[in-house]
């Protein structure tokens, strides 16, 4: 390749060697349930690189796992708020209010 039209992205990852997660199996941070998310958060709580880890996940649009102590859903909320978008409703049970049709 001649490099034309190729954008090189430099990802700062030096902080990763200081993460508490480095000595744990990846499955801890890619849980399949809410209990697993809490376990991962426990490890992240006192991690010295929690903030850069979260920023890394947000900047790189990482969709899966717990990064910087934040679940996938929490990172989506953070990203939406940074873009200035309104928060989505937390309950999926709420039904939308539909306008009434005249004569009904």
Secondary structure, DSSP 8 states (H G I E B T S, - for coil): ---TT--------GGGGG-GGGGS-GGGGS-SSHHHHHHHHHHHHT-TTHHHHHHHHHHTT--SS-BTTB-HHHHHHHHHHHTT-----S-SS--------TT-
